[in-house]
Amino acid sequence: MYQRLALFDLDGTLVDRQSALSDALTCLCRSHALPLDAEQWLRTELVDRATIGAFDRLREAFSLEAHATDLWQEYVDLMAAAVTCRPEVLEGLARLRTAAWTIGIITNGAGDIQLAKLAGTGLAALVDGVAASGDLEIRKPDQRLFELAATRCGVSLAEGGWMIGDNPAGDIGGGHQAGLRTIWLRGRPWPDGLPAANHVVDDVTDAITILLNETSE
């Protein structure tokens, strides 16, 4: 019997990062009167992950006077303001907590920006622990990040649980290697040779329903 541990990916699973990224970069570039090609450059640079190093390179490429740390903090604040979590997702997580599930977030990304997103969306109040790749400079599917998530939730990964996410290799492959059952949010291409997820859904609310049904069995 698996313990009631549900580890969720953040970007692309619980929140829509791409929409927030578009809004944040538009605001950032307008505030510094950057040309359109600078915004396009940033979109390409930050499409999968954001680091302060990107803003160092931005300064050099477009001769900006602002410090990289200030640009990064502005970006973090804009992302926290732009990102949203749908009410039905928040309600579903609240139902999981009521059903005695332990909820964790395991995410590739810098800790400060990911925590800002959690606070801004209201997710922070619904999770027991967070593991961001920037904390240890390791990324999913590295099992150490899964172990950190479980530890921060106050449980042991050895007792099993679930991993829910949209990235086949990072979330599903990593979760499988960590001994977790998995639910994949369909969307990205599935790599050849990767073991199948336990369930495949089109929306994270469907994944939450599966977990709640697991509770009642």
URFEN-V577037 format. One record per helix or strand of 2 or more residues. SS is the DSSP state (@ for helix, = for strand). FROM is the first residue (numbers start at 1). TO is the last residue. Records with the same first field share a line. If there is no record, write none. Layout:
SS->FROM-TO + FROM-TO
This chain:
=->5-8 + 102-107 + 129-132 + 162-165 + 181-185 + 199-201
@->17-31 + 36-45 + 52-62 + 68-82 + 87-98 + 111-121 + 123-126 + 133-136 + 143-152 + 157-159 + 168-177 + 204-216
